[in-house]
Amino acid sequence: MAATPSRFSDLPRFLCNKLRFVKQMSACPQDVVRLHLGSPTFLVNNADDIAYVLQHTNDLYDKSPRISGATARDLFGDSLIAADAASHTARRKLLQPLFGTAQVARYADDIVTLTNAAMRRWRDRGVIDMREEFMQLPLRIIITATLGIQSDNDMNVLMRAVTARRRYIERILGSRIPYARYFSGPLRHDFAAAVSMLRSKVEQRLRNAEPQAAAKSFLARLMASRDGTTELSDAQICDEIITVLAAGHETLGPALAWAHWLLATHPETGRRVRREAIDIGGDGALTADHMRHLQYTRAVFDESMRLYPPTWLFLRFARRDHTLPSGATIPTGAKLYLSQVGIHHNPLYVDTPDTFNPERFHTPKRENRCPGSYFPFGGGPRACIGQHFAKLEAVLILATVTRAVRFEICDNTTPRAEGGITLRPAGPVRARVVDW
């Protein structure tokens, strides 16, 4: 007779390599897999169950207390990402108008201009680290979009501060020990200094609104949206802007690195992206108006996000006893893990799941996907508020870069995926920059 698993029998594997453990458990045939990690914990492998959990976050489920509620405010301040269920809806309603498709289109010129500037630097170097460069580019873009920064000096100072803040948050949220913030040493000091500097920069802009370069920035538009009745305080605006600076690049950076690595290792796909960009934009700069015509480039991005979703694991807590659509019973207080990297590779929902095939997302061949089988930007009331900006940015960068240059990977091995706060290459991805 097989031994009954102990309450903690899965914990060593989970702590040793969370990504590998989640992939293994995602391959189990059960719709909902019980994980032996101490308290009642489940991995949801059924797409309809995942869609249900995402849709009912805020009323039936809570996010992890590490990134929502009072505990999270040490990391994220009084921002949307840290809002509890009671305040989330109202806060999101205030911010959502800034992130609509039409609203983010005004940043297309900045995206293309900064991408072209990056390519000039890459050509000068000859060989780049794709993992690093595709973190830096969206960081420059989000700083420009958020604050309207024009000065190179200000840009470099802000980039260092945002990076210091990100490294500390990654250490805290990725730590295996409780109360990690009390053992973080210099990183904690760097985090505090970075947040202080970022607040100072935002407050300075709040006091001295610049009508020209900064007029279209997220900050300027957030200030202009104040109606005297329902509005954010200056302190809340600071927290939201600082959060946008981080969220606007830390997931898109790995996504762009993976997408360009896939194009480099699938040259015919790269040539097709280039042909589409030339057919749509000719020799001129691509614009927001070209976005809807860059359908194959969008399919490449979607497929890259399926294979390598930067956000690869969600955690929800059940507020009360309930039953999922699959019939699984979930007790009050249970933890539910939803894994993008698991469900995106599940052969029940996608054919040849380990194969890079943009055609599965290319209109009119876009696959009919089950709800919850593809959710790189989350879903339901807590879906990524900036996803329209991210999609615009990713497609314009992919098309602009691939039209002009191609990458030759220096090391032909597949980069190892590292499952930290985001799913990113574990080490440098060195590539030669070659003109077509």
VEXBAMAR-448073 format. One line per field, with one value per residue: x negated, y, z negated of N, C-alpha, C in turn; residue in one letter. Coordinates in steps of 0.1 Angstrom, whole numbers. Last residue first. Layout:
<pts>
n_c1 [X ...]
n_c2 [Y ...]
n_c3 [Z ...]
ca_c1 [X ...]
ca_c2 [Y ...]
ca_c3 [Z ...]
c_c1 [X ...]
c_c2 [Y ...]
c_c3 [Z ...]
residu [A ...]
</pts>
This chain:
<pts>
n_c1 [-202 -228 -230 -244 -248 -240 -236 -219 -228 -204 -178 -152 -122 -93 -94 -102 -115 -124 -142 -151 -181 -183 -196 -227 -244 -255 -249 -224 -219 -192 -187 -171 -147 -125 -129 -123 -96 -83 -89 -78 -51 -44 -50 -33 -7 -8 -11 13 31 24 26 40 44 73 91 115 103 68 34 20 19 37 54 74 96 118 102 99 96 67 66 67 70 49 27 22 10 -12 -34 -48 -70 -59 -48 -22 -5 25 39 54 42 15 4 -10 6 7 -20 -24 -2 13 26 32 50 53 82 101 126 120 135 141 146 161 154 162 158 175 165 160 144 122 91 66 42 15 0 -28 -40 -46 -58 -55 -65 -45 -28 -44 -48 -22 -20 -41 -31 -8 -18 -29 -5 7 5 28 31 8 7 14 -8 -36 -69 -85 -91 -94 -65 -45 -36 -58 -76 -63 -62 -90 -95 -81 -94 -119 -112 -105 -130 -145 -143 -161 -152 -127 -133 -146 -124 -109 -125 -127 -100 -96 -114 -100 -74 -78 -90 -77 -56 -60 -76 -59 -36 -46 -50 -23 -11 -25 -18 10 10 0 20 50 74 110 141 142 124 114 85 72 48 33 32 18 -7 -14 -15 -21 -16 -32 -60 -67 -46 -39 -48 -41 -54 -43 -46 -74 -81 -69 -86 -111 -105 -99 -125 -139 -126 -131 -159 -162 -149 -167 -191 -184 -178 -203 -220 -196 -176 -162 -137 -124 -117 -97 -105 -123 -126 -118 -105 -98 -125 -138 -120 -124 -151 -150 -132 -148 -169 -154 -146 -172 -182 -163 -167 -193 -188 -170 -185 -203 -188 -156 -129 -100 -73 -64 -55 -69 -96 -94 -88 -112 -132 -121 -123 -152 -162 -154 -167 -193 -194 -189 -208 -237 -253 -277 -279 -279 -265 -241 -231 -227 -207 -186 -179 -167 -145 -132 -125 -107 -87 -77 -69 -48 -29 -14 12 23 35 61 72 72 68 56 70 93 85 83 109 114 95 106 130 119 103 114 120 97 68 41 17 21 27 11 -4 -33 -47 -59 -42 -18 -14 0 26 32 11 -11 -9 17 28 62 92 124 150 145 118 122 138 123 103 120 129 106 99 120 115 90 75 56 46 33 39 37 41 7 -16 -18 -9 17 40 51 78 80 53 30 0 -14 -16 -36 -58 -57 -61 -88 -101 -96 -107 -130 -129 -103 -91 -106 -98 -69 -55 -50 -35 -16 -25 -7 -6 -23 -5 -9]
n_c2 [436 439 423 417 387 381 364 365 357 335 327 346 345 351 369 362 332 308 309 288 288 291 266 272 287 318 340 344 372 392 419 450 463 448 442 467 471 448 449 475 471 450 462 484 473 457 476 490 470 464 477 462 428 419 418 410 388 381 379 381 354 331 306 292 306 292 277 292 286 301 318 320 344 355 335 318 297 307 306 282 263 236 225 216 204 222 229 216 193 199 228 251 269 258 264 291 300 285 292 279 286 278 281 295 270 244 233 206 202 206 224 248 244 253 265 283 315 327 313 331 327 334 326 325 339 365 358 328 314 305 327 348 339 342 370 377 366 380 405 399 395 421 449 464 477 495 517 537 541 535 533 555 543 525 506 495 471 459 459 442 419 413 408 385 368 366 353 328 321 318 311 323 349 346 339 362 379 368 370 398 405 393 407 433 431 430 454 477 487 482 506 527 521 527 554 562 554 570 596 595 594 620 636 616 612 618 628 658 671 657 650 646 659 640 621 635 637 610 600 629 650 670 670 689 711 719 706 714 714 696 672 671 668 643 627 631 621 594 586 589 570 547 546 544 519 502 505 493 467 459 457 437 419 410 420 410 384 372 337 325 325 353 367 391 401 402 419 442 448 452 474 495 495 503 528 540 539 554 579 585 585 606 628 628 632 647 640 625 620 601 579 578 577 553 535 536 526 501 489 489 472 447 443 442 418 398 403 418 422 433 459 486 499 486 495 522 520 508 529 546 531 531 557 560 541 553 578 571 559 573 574 550 550 558 538 517 530 541 560 549 535 549 548 521 513 523 508 482 482 483 456 441 463 473 470 480 507 518 529 508 485 476 482 472 446 445 455 444 423 407 391 380 372 381 362 353 362 389 391 368 357 354 336 313 308 303 279 262 260 247 230 230 245 232 240 235 238 241 221 212 192 199 184 197 195 177 153 145 166 187 204 192 200 228 232 223 242 265 260 242 240 243 220 200 204 201 178 170 181 163 132 107 74 49 22 -12]
n_c3 [425 400 369 339 321 287 256 230 196 178 178 192 172 158 127 102 116 133 162 189 206 242 262 279 295 289 304 328 347 356 379 386 396 390 364 351 358 349 321 315 321 303 278 276 278 255 235 237 231 204 180 162 162 143 121 131 158 161 174 197 206 208 221 210 202 225 253 285 317 332 362 389 403 377 358 338 351 364 348 332 316 296 274 282 303 296 266 246 239 236 221 220 207 182 172 175 158 132 102 70 42 8 -14 -28 -25 0 30 50 85 107 126 115 79 50 17 -13 -9 2 13 29 56 76 108 129 148 168 193 210 235 252 252 260 286 296 296 313 337 340 345 370 384 384 386 388 364 365 380 362 347 371 383 405 439 459 453 436 448 460 439 421 436 439 411 407 425 413 389 400 409 385 356 340 340 329 303 295 295 275 252 250 246 221 204 207 197 170 164 175 161 134 128 135 120 94 96 100 76 57 66 62 34 29 39 42 68 67 71 72 89 110 126 150 149 136 156 176 164 161 187 209 226 215 214 234 223 198 167 134 107 89 102 105 78 74 90 77 51 56 64 40 24 38 35 7 3 19 6 -19 -9 0 -23 -41 -44 -65 -67 -45 -50 -65 -57 -28 -1 19 39 27 21 46 60 46 52 80 82 71 90 113 106 104 130 143 132 142 170 173 164 186 208 207 209 196 192 174 189 213 203 188 209 224 207 204 229 229 208 215 238 229 213 232 252 252 285 307 319 310 330 330 305 310 329 315 298 316 324 299 296 318 311 288 296 313 295 277 285 278 254 261 276 256 222 200 187 177 153 129 117 116 98 74 73 71 47 21 15 20 18 38 49 75 71 40 17 19 24 1 -20 -11 -16 -40 -33 1 20 20 -1 -1 32 37 29 43 46 53 62 88 107 130 121 116 142 156 143 150 177 177 150 131 102 73 39 4 -30 -44 -32 -7 15 37 57 88 109 130 135 148 146 155 134 119 135 134 106 105 120 105 80 66 38 30 41 29 2 2 5 -22 -43 -51 -34 -16 -26 -7 9 0]
ca_c1 [-197 -218 -234 -234 -253 -237 -245 -216 -229 -217 -186 -164 -131 -99 -90 -90 -115 -111 -143 -141 -174 -184 -184 -219 -232 -256 -263 -227 -226 -201 -184 -182 -160 -126 -130 -136 -107 -83 -92 -93 -59 -43 -57 -48 -12 -7 -21 0 31 21 17 46 34 65 77 114 113 82 44 22 6 40 43 63 86 116 111 93 107 74 65 64 82 62 28 28 21 1 -26 -39 -68 -64 -62 -24 -20 17 31 59 56 19 12 -17 2 19 -14 -33 -2 0 30 22 51 46 73 87 123 124 124 145 136 167 150 170 153 172 172 162 154 128 106 70 55 19 8 -21 -39 -39 -66 -47 -73 -56 -23 -38 -59 -28 -11 -42 -44 -7 -10 -38 -14 13 -7 24 41 9 3 24 3 -27 -56 -83 -88 -106 -75 -51 -27 -46 -79 -66 -50 -82 -102 -78 -80 -118 -118 -95 -119 -148 -134 -163 -166 -128 -126 -154 -135 -103 -121 -139 -107 -87 -116 -114 -76 -72 -96 -89 -56 -52 -81 -73 -36 -42 -61 -33 -6 -25 -32 5 15 -7 7 42 63 96 134 150 128 127 91 85 59 35 38 32 1 -13 -5 -25 -9 -18 -53 -72 -51 -29 -54 -36 -58 -43 -33 -66 -86 -64 -72 -109 -109 -89 -114 -142 -126 -117 -153 -168 -144 -152 -190 -188 -168 -192 -221 -209 -179 -175 -146 -128 -129 -102 -95 -122 -121 -125 -111 -88 -115 -144 -123 -110 -146 -158 -128 -135 -172 -161 -136 -163 -190 -165 -155 -190 -197 -166 -173 -208 -195 -170 -136 -114 -77 -68 -49 -55 -92 -98 -78 -99 -133 -122 -109 -144 -165 -149 -153 -189 -196 -182 -193 -230 -245 -272 -280 -285 -279 -250 -234 -236 -219 -193 -185 -179 -155 -136 -134 -119 -95 -81 -80 -60 -36 -28 4 18 21 53 70 65 76 50 56 94 87 72 102 122 93 93 131 128 98 110 129 109 76 55 18 16 37 13 11 -26 -40 -66 -57 -21 -21 -14 17 35 24 -10 -22 14 18 49 83 110 148 157 124 113 144 135 100 112 138 114 90 118 127 91 87 52 57 29 43 32 47 21 -12 -27 -12 3 37 42 73 83 64 42 9 -13 -7 -23 -56 -55 -48 -77 -101 -92 -93 -128 -142 -113 -86 -107 -112 -76 -59 -58 -46 -12 -24 -17 1 -22 -13 0]
ca_c2 [427 445 422 426 397 380 372 359 365 342 327 338 352 340 367 370 341 312 311 297 282 297 272 265 280 304 336 340 359 387 405 442 469 454 431 460 481 452 437 472 482 449 450 486 483 451 465 497 477 454 483 474 438 418 421 424 392 381 377 393 361 344 315 284 303 303 275 288 288 290 319 307 338 355 344 330 293 305 318 283 277 241 229 228 205 211 234 229 193 194 216 239 272 257 251 282 303 287 292 283 281 285 273 297 284 249 242 213 202 198 210 242 249 242 266 270 306 334 312 326 332 328 334 318 325 362 365 339 320 296 314 349 340 328 362 381 361 366 403 403 384 409 441 457 466 484 504 533 534 543 527 551 553 529 510 508 480 461 467 456 425 416 419 397 371 373 366 336 323 329 307 309 346 351 329 350 381 369 356 390 409 389 393 431 432 418 442 471 489 473 492 527 520 513 546 564 548 556 592 596 582 608 636 626 607 620 616 650 678 665 653 639 666 652 617 631 649 618 595 618 638 672 662 675 707 718 711 707 722 710 676 673 679 655 628 634 635 603 586 597 584 552 547 555 531 504 509 506 475 461 469 444 423 404 423 424 386 384 348 327 313 347 355 382 399 395 405 435 445 441 461 491 492 490 518 540 532 540 572 585 575 593 624 626 619 648 643 628 629 614 582 578 587 565 538 539 540 510 493 496 486 452 443 453 431 399 405 408 427 421 447 475 504 485 481 518 527 500 517 550 534 518 552 568 539 539 577 578 551 570 586 552 546 567 551 516 525 529 564 557 528 548 561 529 509 528 523 486 479 495 467 439 452 476 467 466 497 518 529 520 491 475 485 487 449 440 463 448 430 418 396 392 369 379 373 350 349 386 402 375 359 363 349 319 311 314 291 265 266 261 230 226 244 237 233 241 233 244 226 223 190 201 188 188 202 191 159 145 156 175 208 191 186 222 236 216 228 264 262 247 238 253 234 202 204 214 185 162 189 176 141 119 86 57 34 0]
ca_c3 [436 410 384 346 330 301 265 243 208 180 165 194 180 165 141 103 105 128 147 183 196 228 258 269 301 283 303 315 348 346 375 383 398 404 373 350 361 363 329 313 328 318 282 275 288 269 237 239 244 215 190 167 163 155 118 126 148 166 164 190 202 200 225 215 192 215 241 272 307 326 347 383 397 383 370 334 342 372 347 343 319 309 273 273 303 304 277 250 240 249 219 226 221 190 172 181 173 139 116 80 55 18 -5 -31 -29 -13 24 39 74 96 129 126 92 59 30 -7 -15 -9 13 16 50 64 99 118 151 156 182 204 224 248 248 247 277 295 288 299 332 338 333 360 382 377 383 400 367 355 386 373 341 362 380 391 429 452 462 433 441 468 451 417 432 451 419 399 427 426 389 393 419 395 367 341 344 343 312 295 305 288 257 252 259 233 207 210 212 176 158 182 175 141 127 140 135 98 93 111 89 57 66 76 42 24 45 35 60 72 68 64 77 112 114 148 157 130 144 178 167 149 178 200 229 215 204 235 237 208 180 146 119 85 97 117 85 67 93 91 52 51 74 52 20 37 48 14 -3 22 20 -18 -16 9 -14 -41 -31 -63 -78 -44 -43 -70 -60 -42 -7 8 43 31 10 35 65 46 38 74 87 65 76 112 109 92 119 147 130 128 164 177 157 172 207 204 221 194 202 169 176 213 212 182 198 230 212 192 224 239 208 202 239 237 207 220 255 244 273 300 327 302 326 342 308 300 332 325 292 309 334 305 287 317 323 288 286 318 305 273 285 292 254 252 282 269 233 206 191 189 166 137 119 124 112 79 74 82 60 28 12 29 14 33 35 73 75 55 18 15 36 14 -22 -10 -4 -40 -42 -13 19 31 1 -10 21 41 27 40 41 46 55 79 94 130 125 105 131 160 142 136 173 182 159 144 111 86 51 16 -18 -44 -45 -10 1 34 44 81 98 132 127 155 140 164 145 114 133 147 112 97 124 119 81 80 46 26 44 44 6 -1 17 -14 -37 -48 -46 -16 -25 -19 10 0]
c_c1 [-205 -214 -223 -238 -242 -244 -241 -224 -225 -217 -199 -173 -143 -109 -97 -85 -102 -112 -130 -143 -164 -176 -186 -207 -224 -243 -264 -241 -230 -206 -195 -177 -172 -140 -131 -138 -120 -94 -93 -96 -74 -51 -56 -55 -27 -11 -21 -11 18 22 15 38 40 55 68 99 110 91 58 33 8 27 46 52 75 106 108 104 102 85 73 62 79 61 42 30 28 12 -13 -30 -60 -60 -68 -38 -25 2 24 51 61 34 18 -9 -5 15 -3 -28 -12 2 17 28 40 48 66 78 108 120 128 133 141 158 156 166 162 169 168 170 154 138 112 85 58 32 12 -13 -31 -35 -59 -55 -65 -63 -34 -32 -55 -40 -16 -32 -45 -20 -9 -31 -24 4 -2 12 37 19 5 20 13 -16 -49 -70 -86 -104 -88 -61 -32 -37 -66 -69 -52 -69 -94 -83 -76 -103 -116 -99 -108 -137 -134 -153 -168 -142 -127 -147 -144 -114 -117 -136 -120 -94 -108 -117 -90 -75 -90 -93 -68 -53 -73 -79 -50 -42 -58 -45 -17 -21 -33 -10 10 -3 -1 28 56 86 120 143 137 132 103 91 72 47 41 39 15 -4 -3 -14 -12 -10 -38 -64 -54 -33 -44 -42 -54 -46 -32 -51 -77 -68 -66 -95 -107 -92 -102 -131 -129 -117 -139 -161 -149 -147 -175 -187 -171 -181 -210 -209 -191 -181 -160 -137 -134 -116 -103 -112 -119 -118 -118 -93 -104 -133 -129 -112 -133 -154 -136 -131 -159 -164 -142 -152 -180 -172 -156 -178 -195 -175 -169 -196 -199 -176 -151 -121 -91 -72 -52 -49 -77 -94 -81 -89 -119 -123 -110 -130 -155 -150 -146 -174 -191 -183 -185 -215 -240 -265 -274 -288 -286 -264 -243 -240 -230 -206 -192 -186 -168 -147 -140 -129 -108 -91 -86 -71 -48 -36 -11 9 15 38 61 62 67 58 50 80 87 74 91 116 102 91 117 129 106 106 126 119 89 62 32 18 33 24 14 -11 -33 -60 -64 -35 -24 -21 2 24 27 3 -21 0 17 40 70 103 134 156 137 119 134 140 112 108 131 124 98 109 127 104 89 63 52 41 37 35 43 27 3 -24 -23 1 22 39 64 78 67 54 23 -4 -5 -13 -41 -52 -46 -64 -90 -91 -88 -113 -141 -126 -96 -102 -114 -90 -68 -63 -55 -22 -20 -15 -8 -14 -12 -9]
c_c2 [429 435 429 427 404 391 370 368 358 351 334 339 343 346 356 370 349 320 316 297 292 290 278 273 272 297 321 335 355 373 402 428 459 458 436 450 475 461 441 460 479 459 448 474 484 460 459 487 484 460 474 480 451 430 419 428 406 385 377 392 374 350 328 293 295 298 287 287 283 294 308 307 324 352 343 340 306 302 317 295 278 255 235 233 217 214 223 235 206 192 211 227 261 260 249 268 293 289 295 282 287 278 282 290 284 264 247 220 211 197 200 228 243 249 254 272 293 325 319 325 324 335 326 329 318 348 363 345 331 301 305 336 340 328 347 372 365 360 389 402 387 397 428 448 459 473 492 520 529 534 535 544 547 539 514 514 494 471 470 465 440 423 423 409 383 376 374 351 331 331 318 303 332 348 333 339 369 371 357 376 401 393 388 416 429 419 429 458 483 474 482 513 519 511 531 556 550 549 577 592 583 595 624 626 619 614 617 637 670 671 662 642 659 659 630 627 646 630 604 613 626 659 662 665 692 712 708 714 715 719 691 677 682 667 640 636 639 618 595 598 593 566 552 557 544 516 512 512 490 469 470 456 432 408 417 428 401 387 360 338 314 335 347 368 389 391 396 421 438 438 450 477 488 486 504 529 531 533 557 577 574 583 610 622 617 634 643 630 634 624 596 583 589 577 550 543 545 524 501 499 494 468 446 454 443 412 406 411 415 427 435 462 493 489 479 503 523 507 509 538 538 521 538 562 547 537 563 577 558 562 584 564 548 563 559 529 524 523 553 561 537 543 560 543 518 525 528 501 485 494 479 451 452 463 469 461 483 507 530 518 504 484 485 491 464 444 458 454 433 425 407 398 382 376 370 363 346 372 398 388 364 366 359 334 318 318 303 278 270 268 245 226 241 234 240 233 241 239 228 229 200 200 188 193 193 200 173 151 156 165 196 195 184 207 229 219 220 249 260 248 244 252 244 216 207 214 197 168 181 185 155 127 98 70 43 12]
c_c3 [449 420 392 360 337 309 280 253 220 193 166 182 182 175 146 117 105 115 142 168 190 218 244 265 291 288 298 314 334 349 364 379 396 407 388 361 361 367 344 322 326 325 297 281 288 280 251 242 247 229 202 178 169 155 131 123 143 154 170 179 195 196 217 220 197 205 232 261 294 317 341 368 391 398 376 346 337 363 355 343 332 311 286 272 294 304 283 262 246 250 232 224 228 205 182 182 180 154 124 94 64 31 4 -23 -33 -15 11 32 63 84 118 129 103 73 39 6 -7 -16 0 16 38 59 87 110 140 157 169 192 217 236 244 242 263 286 286 291 317 332 330 346 371 375 377 398 380 360 377 380 352 356 370 390 415 441 455 443 440 462 459 429 429 447 431 406 419 429 402 392 413 405 378 351 347 348 326 304 306 298 271 257 261 246 220 213 216 192 164 177 182 156 136 139 141 113 97 109 100 70 66 76 56 32 41 42 54 63 75 60 68 100 116 135 154 136 136 166 169 152 166 192 219 218 206 226 237 221 191 158 131 98 95 113 98 73 86 94 67 53 69 62 32 33 48 28 4 16 23 -4 -16 4 -4 -31 -29 -49 -76 -56 -43 -63 -65 -46 -22 3 31 35 15 24 54 51 38 60 81 69 68 98 108 94 107 136 133 125 149 170 160 163 193 202 219 208 201 179 172 200 212 190 190 219 218 197 211 234 217 202 225 238 216 213 242 245 265 287 320 310 318 338 320 302 323 330 303 303 327 315 292 308 323 300 286 309 311 284 282 293 268 253 274 275 246 217 200 195 178 151 129 127 121 94 79 84 71 42 19 27 22 29 30 59 73 58 33 16 32 24 -9 -13 -3 -28 -41 -20 4 31 12 -8 12 29 33 37 37 39 48 75 83 117 125 109 120 149 146 135 158 178 164 155 125 96 63 28 -6 -31 -46 -24 -4 19 42 67 89 121 130 148 147 158 155 125 128 145 126 103 117 123 95 83 59 34 41 48 21 4 15 -1 -27 -40 -41 -29 -25 -16 -3 0]
residu [W D V V R A R V P G A P R L T I G G E A R P T T N D C I E F R V A R T V T A L I L V A E L K A F H Q G I C A R P G G G F P F Y S G P C R N E R K P T H F R E P N F T D P T D V Y L P N H H I G V Q S L Y L K A G T P I T A G S P L T H D R R A F R L F L W T P P Y L R M S E D F V A R T Y Q L H R M H D A T L A G D G G I D I A E R R V R R G T E P H T A L L W H A W A L A P G L T E H G A A L V T I I E D C I Q A D S L E T T G D R S A M L R A L F S K A A A Q P E A N R L R Q E V K S R L M S V A A A F D H R L P G S F Y R A Y P I R S G L I R E I Y R R R A T V A R M L V N M D N D S Q I G L T A T I I I R L P L Q M F E E R M D I V G R D R W R R M A A N T L T V I D D A Y R A V Q A T G F L P Q L L K R R A T H S A A D A A I L S D G F L D R A T A G S I R P S K D Y L D N T H Q L V Y A I D D A N N V L F T P S G L H L R V V D Q P C A S M Q K V F R L K N C L F R P L D S F R S P T A A M]
</pts>
